[in-house]
Amino acid sequence: MKMVRAIIRPEKTEDVASSLAAAGFPALTKVDVYGRGKQRGITVDSIHYEELPKTMILIVVEDDDVEKVVSNIQVSALTGHYGDGKIFVSPVDTAYTIRTGNEEL
């Protein structure tokens, strides 16, 4: 299993969630986060914003589905401007269901 973490623009959150659900991946977690990328924030007129609001979407998928999920997020989160976000993929060794205590591999 893999954990796919996507940090995207907040206004694209529903587009990404809807697209993933339509592709057969309805389970995800959304978290409001703040940060900056390589551009170190943004300057608008005379105001510099060090950190910008983003949304982090977390989804755990089978190894075979990673490319499909990543591609789906890339297409649905794209605006073509700086700050569209990043996608990170990490291995997941084990998951447990809290209610039952069952281990999922």
Short mmCIF file of the C-alpha atoms (twelve columns), coordinates in Angstrom:
data_MODEL
# 
_entry.id   MODEL 
# 
loop_
_atom_site.group_PDB 
_atom_site.id 
_atom_site.type_symbol 
_atom_site.label_atom_id 
_atom_site.label_alt_id 
_atom_site.label_comp_id 
_atom_site.label_asym_id 
_atom_site.label_seq_id 
_atom_site.Cartn_x 
_atom_site.Cartn_y 
_atom_site.Cartn_z 
_atom_site.pdbx_PDB_model_num 
ATOM 1   C CA . MET A 1   0.000   0.000  0.000   1 
ATOM 2   C CA . LYS A 2   1.032   3.592  -0.574  1 
ATOM 3   C CA . MET A 3   0.073   6.904  1.029   1 
ATOM 4   C CA . VAL A 4   -0.493  9.637  -1.547  1 
ATOM 5   C CA . ARG A 5   -0.306  13.149 -0.071  1 
ATOM 6   C CA . ALA A 6   -1.270  16.033 -2.315  1 
ATOM 7   C CA . ILE A 7   -0.868  19.640 -1.240  1 
ATOM 8   C CA . ILE A 8   -3.119  21.670 -3.501  1 
ATOM 9   C CA . ARG A 9   -4.891  25.004 -3.836  1 
ATOM 10  C CA . PRO A 10  -7.960  25.147 -1.563  1 
ATOM 11  C CA . GLU A 11  -10.237 26.104 -4.450  1 
ATOM 12  C CA . LYS A 12  -9.354  22.847 -6.242  1 
ATOM 13  C CA . THR A 13  -10.194 20.582 -3.285  1 
ATOM 14  C CA . GLU A 14  -13.712 19.681 -4.359  1 
ATOM 15  C CA . ASP A 15  -12.631 19.139 -7.975  1 
ATOM 16  C CA . VAL A 16  -9.965  16.684 -6.825  1 
ATOM 17  C CA . ALA A 17  -12.247 14.897 -4.327  1 
ATOM 18  C CA . SER A 18  -15.040 14.546 -6.908  1 
ATOM 19  C CA . SER A 19  -12.639 13.309 -9.562  1 
ATOM 20  C CA . LEU A 20  -11.125 10.708 -7.223  1 
ATOM 21  C CA . ALA A 21  -14.582 9.506  -6.160  1 
ATOM 22  C CA . ALA A 22  -15.671 9.177  -9.802  1 
ATOM 23  C CA . ALA A 23  -12.520 7.128  -10.484 1 
ATOM 24  C CA . GLY A 24  -13.386 4.708  -7.657  1 
ATOM 25  C CA . PHE A 25  -11.417 6.263  -4.798  1 
ATOM 26  C CA . PRO A 26  -14.033 7.824  -2.485  1 
ATOM 27  C CA . ALA A 27  -12.098 7.492  0.820   1 
ATOM 28  C CA . LEU A 28  -9.747  10.366 1.625   1 
ATOM 29  C CA . THR A 29  -8.771  12.820 4.323   1 
ATOM 30  C CA . LYS A 30  -8.619  16.602 3.811   1 
ATOM 31  C CA . VAL A 31  -6.601  18.909 6.058   1 
ATOM 32  C CA . ASP A 32  -6.242  22.693 5.864   1 
ATOM 33  C CA . VAL A 33  -2.532  23.559 5.954   1 
ATOM 34  C CA . TYR A 34  -0.332  26.616 5.472   1 
ATOM 35  C CA . GLY A 35  3.073   26.769 3.858   1 
ATOM 36  C CA . ARG A 36  5.216   27.958 1.026   1 
ATOM 37  C CA . GLY A 37  7.054   26.454 -1.877  1 
ATOM 38  C CA . LYS A 38  10.226  27.383 -3.703  1 
ATOM 39  C CA . GLN A 39  8.830   30.840 -4.450  1 
ATOM 40  C CA . ARG A 40  8.925   31.603 -0.679  1 
ATOM 41  C CA . GLY A 41  5.429   33.037 -0.506  1 
ATOM 42  C CA . ILE A 42  3.854   35.644 -2.728  1 
ATOM 43  C CA . THR A 43  3.936   39.425 -2.974  1 
ATOM 44  C CA . VAL A 44  0.745   41.305 -3.827  1 
ATOM 45  C CA . ASP A 45  1.272   45.052 -4.195  1 
ATOM 46  C CA . SER A 46  3.384   45.969 -1.161  1 
ATOM 47  C CA . ILE A 47  2.268   43.037 1.011   1 
ATOM 48  C CA . HIS A 48  4.342   39.860 1.207   1 
ATOM 49  C CA . TYR A 49  2.600   36.668 2.320   1 
ATOM 50  C CA . GLU A 50  5.154   34.228 3.757   1 
ATOM 51  C CA . GLU A 51  2.764   31.293 3.978   1 
ATOM 52  C CA . LEU A 52  -0.260  30.537 1.853   1 
ATOM 53  C CA . PRO A 53  -3.351  28.481 2.642   1 
ATOM 54  C CA . LYS A 54  -3.387  25.050 1.003   1 
ATOM 55  C CA . THR A 55  -5.294  21.808 1.424   1 
ATOM 56  C CA . MET A 56  -3.575  18.485 1.958   1 
ATOM 57  C CA . ILE A 57  -5.403  15.429 0.663   1 
ATOM 58  C CA . LEU A 58  -4.307  12.058 2.013   1 
ATOM 59  C CA . ILE A 59  -5.345  8.808  0.405   1 
ATOM 60  C CA . VAL A 60  -4.051  5.249  0.900   1 
ATOM 61  C CA . VAL A 61  -4.211  3.030  -2.176  1 
ATOM 62  C CA . GLU A 62  -2.911  -0.275 -3.414  1 
ATOM 63  C CA . ASP A 63  0.459   -0.122 -5.178  1 
ATOM 64  C CA . ASP A 64  -1.146  -0.810 -8.562  1 
ATOM 65  C CA . ASP A 65  -3.435  2.232  -8.203  1 
ATOM 66  C CA . VAL A 66  -0.782  4.851  -7.407  1 
ATOM 67  C CA . GLU A 67  -0.234  6.027  -10.995 1 
ATOM 68  C CA . LYS A 68  -3.987  6.304  -11.588 1 
ATOM 69  C CA . VAL A 69  -4.520  8.358  -8.410  1 
ATOM 70  C CA . VAL A 70  -1.499  10.619 -9.016  1 
ATOM 71  C CA . SER A 71  -2.552  11.265 -12.611 1 
ATOM 72  C CA . ASN A 72  -6.105  11.991 -11.492 1 
ATOM 73  C CA . ILE A 73  -4.902  14.536 -8.924  1 
ATOM 74  C CA . GLN A 74  -2.518  16.177 -11.404 1 
ATOM 75  C CA . VAL A 75  -5.284  16.712 -13.949 1 
ATOM 76  C CA . SER A 76  -7.986  17.863 -11.523 1 
ATOM 77  C CA . ALA A 77  -5.725  20.193 -9.450  1 
ATOM 78  C CA . LEU A 78  -3.985  21.863 -12.397 1 
ATOM 79  C CA . THR A 79  -4.372  25.604 -12.977 1 
ATOM 80  C CA . GLY A 80  -1.068  26.090 -14.785 1 
ATOM 81  C CA . HIS A 81  0.172   28.729 -12.331 1 
ATOM 82  C CA . TYR A 82  2.790   28.732 -9.590  1 
ATOM 83  C CA . GLY A 83  1.453   27.193 -6.403  1 
ATOM 84  C CA . ASP A 84  -0.571  24.364 -7.944  1 
ATOM 85  C CA . GLY A 85  1.014   22.060 -5.373  1 
ATOM 86  C CA . LYS A 86  3.005   18.883 -4.885  1 
ATOM 87  C CA . ILE A 87  2.245   15.184 -4.641  1 
ATOM 88  C CA . PHE A 88  4.208   12.876 -2.347  1 
ATOM 89  C CA . VAL A 89  4.023   9.064  -2.356  1 
ATOM 90  C CA . SER A 90  5.199   7.030  0.652   1 
ATOM 91  C CA . PRO A 91  5.023   3.347  1.574   1 
ATOM 92  C CA . VAL A 92  2.488   2.194  4.156   1 
ATOM 93  C CA . ASP A 93  3.547   -0.915 6.037   1 
ATOM 94  C CA . THR A 94  0.392   -1.585 8.017   1 
ATOM 95  C CA . ALA A 95  -3.021  -0.088 8.699   1 
ATOM 96  C CA . TYR A 96  -5.413  -0.908 11.529  1 
ATOM 97  C CA . THR A 97  -9.161  -0.430 11.724  1 
ATOM 98  C CA . ILE A 98  -9.832  1.167  15.086  1 
ATOM 99  C CA . ARG A 99  -13.348 -0.237 15.538  1 
ATOM 100 C CA . THR A 100 -12.392 -3.869 14.936  1 
ATOM 101 C CA . GLY A 101 -8.668  -3.816 15.619  1 
ATOM 102 C CA . ASN A 102 -8.119  -5.664 12.350  1 
ATOM 103 C CA . GLU A 103 -4.796  -5.271 10.625  1 
ATOM 104 C CA . GLU A 104 -4.881  -4.481 6.905   1 
ATOM 105 C CA . LEU A 105 -1.951  -5.216 4.674   1 
# 
